[in-house]
Amino acid sequence: MRVLGITISDNKKLEIGLTGIYGIGRPRAIEILKKAKIDKDKKAKDLTLEEENNIRELIEKYSVEGDLKRKVSSNIKRLKDIKTYRGIRHMKRLPSRGQRTKTNSRTVRGNVRKTMGSGRKKVDKK
């Protein structure tokens, strides 16, 4: 089954398969399936053509995939342009939601920086 150019796995339950679409998580997938009156444990290969079309129509009501990615990136660009605190944090590639950076945030800052220990040099005893 293909929705918005994304192939949903035939062997996974629909509840999990729909989360492959950017912007749809578990709660929204369950909500879509409830509105479509489809069992969440049903697999994509067991759907009828009518059920597939029903799911497509419900998904198109939400902003997902390209539209959502454009919206998020334009929001970040706006924050950078007006030089807000969060925008500056994005520019410096640092966490923008208040996390500590002394010990954590390896994913955002990169794994290049390694911890050094205490930072003090050992004194040689003679």
C-alpha positions as CSV (number, residue, x, y, z in Angstrom):
1,M,0.0,0.0,0.0
2,R,1.3,3.4,-0.9
3,V,0.2,6.7,0.7
4,L,1.7,10.0,-0.3
5,G,4.6,8.3,-2.1
6,I,5.5,6.3,1.0
7,T,5.2,2.5,0.9
8,I,3.6,1.0,4.0
9,S,4.9,-2.4,4.9
10,D,2.5,-5.2,4.1
11,N,3.6,-7.4,7.0
12,K,3.3,-4.9,9.8
13,K,0.1,-4.0,11.6
14,L,-1.5,-0.8,10.3
15,E,-1.0,0.9,13.6
16,I,2.7,0.5,13.2
17,G,2.9,0.8,9.4
18,L,1.3,4.2,9.3
19,T,4.0,5.6,11.6
20,G,6.4,5.3,8.6
21,I,4.8,8.5,7.3
22,Y,6.5,11.6,8.7
23,G,4.1,13.4,10.9
24,I,2.0,10.4,12.0
25,G,2.8,8.7,15.3
26,R,1.0,6.0,17.2
27,P,-1.8,8.1,18.6
28,R,-2.6,9.7,15.3
29,A,-2.4,6.3,13.5
30,I,-4.9,4.9,16.0
31,E,-7.2,7.9,15.6
32,I,-7.1,7.6,11.7
33,L,-7.9,3.9,12.0
34,K,-10.8,4.5,14.4
35,K,-12.3,7.1,12.1
36,A,-11.9,4.7,9.1
37,K,-13.5,2.0,11.3
38,I,-10.6,-0.4,10.6
39,D,-9.1,-2.8,13.2
40,K,-5.7,-1.5,14.2
41,D,-4.3,-5.1,14.3
42,K,-5.2,-5.6,10.6
43,K,-2.2,-5.8,8.2
44,A,-1.9,-3.6,5.1
45,K,-2.0,-6.6,2.7
46,D,-5.5,-7.5,4.1
47,L,-7.1,-4.1,3.2
48,T,-9.7,-3.7,0.6
49,L,-9.4,-1.0,-2.1
50,E,-12.2,1.0,-0.4
51,E,-10.4,0.9,3.0
52,E,-7.2,2.0,1.5
53,N,-8.9,5.0,-0.2
54,N,-10.6,5.8,3.1
55,I,-7.3,5.9,4.9
56,R,-5.7,8.1,2.2
57,E,-8.5,10.6,2.5
58,L,-8.1,10.8,6.3
59,I,-4.4,11.2,6.1
60,E,-4.7,14.0,3.5
61,K,-6.5,16.1,6.1
62,Y,-3.3,16.4,8.2
63,S,-0.1,18.2,7.2
64,V,2.4,15.4,6.8
65,E,5.6,14.6,4.9
66,G,6.8,17.4,2.6
67,D,4.4,20.1,3.8
68,L,5.2,19.4,7.5
69,K,9.0,19.3,6.8
70,R,8.7,22.7,4.9
71,K,6.7,24.2,7.8
72,V,9.2,23.1,10.4
73,S,12.2,24.3,8.5
74,S,10.6,27.6,7.7
75,N,9.8,28.1,11.4
76,I,13.5,27.4,12.3
77,K,14.6,29.8,9.5
78,R,12.3,32.5,10.9
79,L,13.8,32.0,14.4
80,K,17.3,32.3,12.9
81,D,16.4,35.4,10.9
82,I,15.0,37.3,13.9
83,K,18.0,36.1,16.0
84,T,16.0,34.8,18.9
85,Y,17.7,32.7,21.6
86,R,16.4,29.5,20.1
87,G,17.4,30.6,16.6
88,I,21.0,31.3,17.8
89,R,21.1,27.9,19.4
90,H,20.0,26.3,16.1
91,M,22.8,28.3,14.3
92,K,25.4,27.0,16.7
93,R,24.1,23.5,16.4
94,L,23.4,23.3,20.2
95,P,20.3,22.0,22.0
96,S,17.6,24.6,21.9
97,R,15.3,23.3,24.6
98,G,17.3,23.9,27.8
99,Q,19.3,20.6,28.0
100,R,22.7,20.7,29.6
101,T,25.7,20.7,27.3
102,K,28.6,20.1,29.6
103,T,28.2,16.3,29.7
104,N,25.4,15.4,27.3
105,S,24.2,16.6,23.8
106,R,26.6,14.4,21.9
107,T,24.2,13.9,19.1
108,V,23.7,17.6,18.4
109,R,27.3,18.7,19.1
110,G,28.9,15.8,17.4
111,N,31.0,13.0,18.7
112,V,34.3,14.9,17.9
113,R,34.6,16.4,21.4
114,K,35.7,13.8,24.0
115,T,35.6,14.3,27.7
116,M,39.0,14.8,29.3
117,G,38.4,13.8,32.9
118,S,39.0,16.5,35.6
119,G,41.1,18.8,33.3
120,R,44.0,18.9,35.9
121,K,47.4,17.7,35.0
122,K,49.0,15.1,37.3
123,V,52.0,16.3,39.2
124,D,55.1,14.0,38.9
125,K,56.5,13.0,42.2
126,K,60.3,12.6,42.3
